[in-house]
């Protein structure tokens, strides 16, 4: 049986954030009591303007491919909350 979650009760806290490279941001966070380390917020640009996405830490496997250590599918509301907490820590 698949497990579902009630996103309105998500507990999100960005613990630390630091800028590197031009505008990338590394950060650690807690999501519903689970610590997520070495996350990265990346910023891109297209015809519609700037956008951001989150990258998860990876490792190179014996097959030469890169694999994520973990993955979390955040809702749009959660992504906005995480992004706002990052901005608050940086400013």
Buried (B, 14 or more C-beta within 10 A) or exposed (E): EEEEEEEEEBEBEBEEBEEEEEEEBBBBBEBEEEEBEEBBBEEEEEEEEEEBEBEEEEEEEEEEEEEEEEEBEBEEEBBEBBBEBBEEBEE
